[in-house]
Amino acid sequence: MTDVAAVAADLAAEHEALDAVLAGLTDEQWATPTPSPGWTVADQVGHLTYFDGAAVLALTDEAAFAASIGPLLEDMDGVTLHRHLAPTELLAAWRANRSRLLDVVRQVDPEGRAPWYGPSMSVRSFLTARLMETWAHGQDVVDAVGTTREPTDRLRHICQIGFITRKWTYANRREELPAADVRLELVAPSGEVWRWGPDDAAQSVRGPALDFCLVVTQRRHVDDTALQTHGAAARDWMEKAQAFAGGATDGPPPGGRS
């Protein structure tokens, strides 16, 4: 199995994990507010539906994808949230778009690149970003309806993005990246230990992989997790971490989302 095929399989599994939550919700639960201000459960799924469809367009018709960016920037919520659809229709639309995305991925050059809202990405990175988005917006859903998803070692993809976007976090804020290296050591759901960064780095972040993913996707404050930071640069990173594209944003305050 190629790297791209392996990531696609993990993305499909992440889709199914969220689908299992959504399929059991009532219409009232679809209307539940989520931690994202102004967004309901349905809005979270509408967002995923739109961007899975946009991903198909990016991989199949670059000119059409480029033309879609203007209307999106003019009215993000109006374009992306599909608020005209009933819950059953929205779930069906998300299933259709994500299925099309996985079908298209099987036909593209795995060594190719995909345009997106910023620099183009390798197909592998493109799919990894879709997995992170699915997982993060899925977290908003499960937080809203009071359920959980069993963490899996698919989190490694998100941890990798979280680590490599440390520099981006500061650049996005127009701040200088602290000079100190930071060692990252995370315990996977399987019990394996994942490591990034220099072995001899004086500063570090250590703890559960799940907690790191929650912090870098700005779904939890570091103080509300079991992560341990050693050193000022490590702490500062965890307070500002942003693993996703877009303008600089802050995660929840301590105790704001536990």
WOHU-V609471 format. One record per pair of residues at least 12 apart in sequence whose ideal C-beta (glycine too) atoms are under 10 Angstrom apart, sorted by the first residue. I is the first residue (numbers start at 1). J is the second residue. Records with the same first field share a line. If there is no record, write none. Layout:
I=J ; J
This chain:
2=110 ; 111 ; 123 ; 124
3=110 ; 122 ; 123 ; 124 ; 127 ; 128
4=105 ; 106 ; 108 ; 109 ; 110 ; 111 ; 112 ; 122 ; 123 ; 124 ; 125 ; 126 ; 127 ; 128
5=105 ; 106 ; 110 ; 124 ; 127
6=124 ; 127 ; 157
7=105 ; 110 ; 123 ; 124 ; 125 ; 126 ; 127 ; 128 ; 130 ; 131 ; 154 ; 157
8=101 ; 102 ; 105 ; 106 ; 110 ; 123 ; 124 ; 127 ; 130 ; 131
9=102 ; 127 ; 154
10=127 ; 128 ; 131 ; 152 ; 153 ; 154 ; 155 ; 156 ; 157
11=52 ; 98 ; 101 ; 102 ; 105 ; 127 ; 128 ; 129 ; 130 ; 131 ; 132 ; 133 ; 134 ; 135 ; 154 ; 157
12=98 ; 99 ; 101 ; 102 ; 105 ; 131
13=131 ; 134 ; 152 ; 154
14=98 ; 130 ; 131 ; 132 ; 133 ; 134 ; 135 ; 138 ; 149 ; 152 ; 154 ; 155 ; 157 ; 158
15=48 ; 52 ; 94 ; 95 ; 98 ; 99 ; 101 ; 102 ; 130 ; 131 ; 134 ; 138
16=98
17=134 ; 135 ; 138 ; 142 ; 149 ; 150 ; 151 ; 152 ; 154
18=44 ; 45 ; 48 ; 94 ; 98 ; 134 ; 135 ; 137 ; 138 ; 139 ; 141 ; 142 ; 149
19=45 ; 91 ; 94 ; 95 ; 98 ; 138
20=147 ; 149
21=41 ; 138 ; 141 ; 142 ; 145 ; 147 ; 148 ; 149
22=41 ; 42 ; 44 ; 45 ; 87 ; 90 ; 91 ; 94 ; 95 ; 138 ; 141 ; 142 ; 145
23=91 ; 95
24=145 ; 147
25=41 ; 42 ; 45 ; 87 ; 91 ; 141 ; 144 ; 145 ; 147
26=87 ; 145
27=42 ; 86 ; 87 ; 88
28=41 ; 87
29=41 ; 42 ; 87 ; 141 ; 144 ; 145 ; 146 ; 147
30=42 ; 43 ; 44 ; 45 ; 86 ; 87 ; 88 ; 90 ; 91 ; 141 ; 144 ; 145
31=43 ; 87
32=141 ; 143 ; 144 ; 145 ; 146
33=144
34=137 ; 139 ; 140 ; 141 ; 142 ; 143 ; 144 ; 145
35=139 ; 140 ; 141 ; 143 ; 144 ; 218 ; 219 ; 252 ; 256 ; 257
36=137 ; 140 ; 143 ; 144 ; 219
38=77 ; 81
39=77 ; 81 ; 137 ; 140 ; 144
40=81 ; 83 ; 140 ; 141 ; 144
41=87 ; 90 ; 137 ; 140 ; 141 ; 142 ; 144 ; 145
42=81 ; 82 ; 83 ; 85 ; 86 ; 87 ; 90 ; 91 ; 141
43=77 ; 80 ; 81 ; 82 ; 83 ; 90 ; 137 ; 140
44=81 ; 136 ; 137 ; 138 ; 139 ; 140 ; 141 ; 144
45=81 ; 82 ; 85 ; 87 ; 90 ; 91 ; 93 ; 94 ; 137 ; 138 ; 141
46=77 ; 79 ; 80 ; 81 ; 82 ; 83 ; 84 ; 85 ; 90 ; 93 ; 94 ; 137
47=76 ; 77 ; 80 ; 81 ; 82 ; 94 ; 133 ; 137 ; 140
48=80 ; 82 ; 90 ; 93 ; 94 ; 97 ; 98 ; 130 ; 133 ; 134 ; 136 ; 137 ; 138 ; 141
49=80 ; 81 ; 82 ; 85 ; 90 ; 91 ; 92 ; 93 ; 94 ; 95 ; 96 ; 97 ; 98
50=68 ; 72 ; 76 ; 79 ; 80 ; 81 ; 82 ; 93 ; 94 ; 97
51=72 ; 80 ; 97 ; 101 ; 116 ; 117 ; 129 ; 130 ; 133 ; 134 ; 137
52=93 ; 94 ; 95 ; 96 ; 97 ; 98 ; 99 ; 100 ; 101 ; 102 ; 130 ; 133 ; 134
53=68 ; 80 ; 82 ; 93 ; 94 ; 96 ; 97 ; 98 ; 100 ; 101
54=68 ; 69 ; 72 ; 79 ; 80 ; 97 ; 101 ; 116 ; 117
55=97 ; 98 ; 100 ; 101 ; 104 ; 105 ; 114 ; 116 ; 126 ; 127 ; 129 ; 130 ; 133
56=97 ; 98 ; 99 ; 100 ; 101 ; 102 ; 103 ; 104 ; 105
57=100 ; 101 ; 104 ; 115
58=101 ; 104 ; 114 ; 115 ; 116 ; 117 ; 120 ; 121 ; 126
59=100 ; 101 ; 104 ; 105 ; 107 ; 108 ; 112 ; 114 ; 115 ; 123 ; 126
60=100 ; 104 ; 107 ; 108
62=114 ; 115 ; 120
63=115
65=114 ; 115 ; 116 ; 117
66=115
69=115 ; 116 ; 117
72=117
73=117
82=94
94=134
98=130 ; 134
101=126 ; 127 ; 130
102=127 ; 130
105=123 ; 124 ; 126 ; 127 ; 130
108=123 ; 126
109=123
110=122 ; 123 ; 124 ; 127
111=123 ; 124
112=126
113=125 ; 126
114=126 ; 127 ; 129
116=129 ; 245
117=245 ; 246
118=245 ; 246
119=245
121=245
124=157
125=157 ; 160 ; 161 ; 164
127=157
128=156 ; 157 ; 158 ; 160 ; 161
129=157 ; 158 ; 161 ; 243 ; 244 ; 245
130=157
131=154 ; 155 ; 157 ; 158 ; 161
132=155 ; 157 ; 158 ; 159 ; 160 ; 161 ; 162 ; 213 ; 216 ; 217 ; 243 ; 244
133=158 ; 217 ; 244 ; 245
134=154
135=149 ; 151 ; 152 ; 154 ; 155 ; 157 ; 158 ; 213 ; 214 ; 217 ; 219
136=158 ; 213 ; 214 ; 216 ; 217 ; 218 ; 219 ; 243 ; 244
137=217 ; 219
139=210 ; 213 ; 214 ; 217 ; 219 ; 220 ; 257
140=217 ; 219 ; 257
143=219 ; 220 ; 257 ; 258
150=189
151=188 ; 189 ; 190 ; 208 ; 209 ; 210 ; 211 ; 213
152=188 ; 189 ; 190 ; 209 ; 210
153=188 ; 189 ; 190 ; 191 ; 192 ; 194 ; 209
154=188 ; 189 ; 213
155=186 ; 188 ; 189 ; 190 ; 194 ; 208 ; 209 ; 210 ; 212 ; 213 ; 214
156=186 ; 188 ; 189 ; 190 ; 192 ; 194 ; 209 ; 213
157=213
158=209 ; 210 ; 212 ; 213 ; 214 ; 216 ; 217 ; 243
159=184 ; 186 ; 188 ; 194 ; 196 ; 209 ; 210 ; 212 ; 213 ; 216 ; 243
160=184 ; 194 ; 196 ; 243
161=213 ; 216 ; 217 ; 243 ; 244
162=184 ; 186 ; 196 ; 205 ; 209 ; 212 ; 213 ; 215 ; 216 ; 217 ; 237 ; 238 ; 241 ; 242 ; 243 ; 244
163=182 ; 184 ; 186 ; 194 ; 195 ; 196 ; 197 ; 205 ; 212 ; 216 ; 237 ; 241 ; 243
164=196 ; 243
165=216 ; 241 ; 242 ; 243 ; 244 ; 245
166=178 ; 181 ; 182 ; 184 ; 196 ; 197 ; 205 ; 216 ; 233 ; 237 ; 240 ; 241 ; 242 ; 243
168=241 ; 242 ; 243 ; 244 ; 245 ; 248
169=216 ; 236 ; 237 ; 239 ; 240 ; 241 ; 242 ; 243 ; 248
170=236 ; 237 ; 240 ; 242 ; 248
171=248
172=240 ; 242 ; 244 ; 245 ; 246 ; 247 ; 248 ; 249
173=240 ; 242 ; 247 ; 248 ; 249 ; 250
174=248
175=236 ; 240 ; 248
177=233 ; 237
178=203 ; 231 ; 232 ; 233 ; 234 ; 236 ; 237
179=233
180=201 ; 202 ; 203 ; 231 ; 232 ; 233 ; 234 ; 236 ; 237
181=197 ; 198 ; 200 ; 201 ; 202 ; 203 ; 204 ; 231 ; 233 ; 234
182=196 ; 197 ; 198 ; 201 ; 202 ; 203 ; 204 ; 205 ; 229 ; 230 ; 231 ; 233 ; 234 ; 235 ; 236 ; 237 ; 238
183=195 ; 196 ; 197 ; 198 ; 199 ; 200 ; 201 ; 202 ; 203 ; 204 ; 205 ; 206 ; 230 ; 231 ; 234
184=196 ; 197 ; 201 ; 204 ; 205 ; 206 ; 207 ; 209 ; 212 ; 234 ; 237
185=197 ; 204 ; 205 ; 206 ; 207 ; 209 ; 212 ; 228
186=205 ; 206 ; 207 ; 208 ; 209 ; 210 ; 211 ; 212 ; 213 ; 227
187=206 ; 207 ; 208 ; 209 ; 210 ; 211 ; 212 ; 226
188=208 ; 209 ; 210
189=208 ; 209 ; 210
190=209
192=209
193=206 ; 209
194=209 ; 212
201=230 ; 231 ; 233 ; 234
202=230 ; 231 ; 233 ; 234
203=229 ; 230 ; 231 ; 232 ; 233 ; 234 ; 235 ; 236 ; 237
204=228 ; 229 ; 230 ; 231 ; 233 ; 234
205=222 ; 227 ; 228 ; 229 ; 230 ; 231 ; 233 ; 234 ; 235 ; 237 ; 238 ; 241
206=226 ; 227 ; 228 ; 229 ; 230 ; 234
207=222 ; 225 ; 226 ; 227 ; 228 ; 229 ; 238
208=225 ; 226 ; 227
210=225 ; 226
211=224 ; 225 ; 226 ; 227 ; 228 ; 238
212=225 ; 226 ; 227 ; 238 ; 241 ; 243
213=225 ; 243
214=227 ; 251 ; 252 ; 257
215=227 ; 237 ; 238 ; 239 ; 241 ; 243 ; 251
216=237 ; 238 ; 241 ; 242 ; 243 ; 244 ; 251
217=241 ; 242 ; 243 ; 244 ; 251
218=240 ; 241 ; 242 ; 243 ; 244 ; 249 ; 250 ; 251 ; 252 ; 257
219=251 ; 252 ; 257
220=251 ; 252 ; 254 ; 256 ; 257 ; 258
221=238 ; 239 ; 250 ; 251 ; 252 ; 253 ; 254 ; 255 ; 256 ; 257 ; 258
222=234 ; 235 ; 237 ; 238 ; 239 ; 241 ; 251 ; 254
223=238 ; 239 ; 253 ; 254 ; 255 ; 256 ; 258
224=251 ; 252 ; 253 ; 254 ; 255 ; 256 ; 257 ; 258
225=238 ; 258
238=251
239=251 ; 254
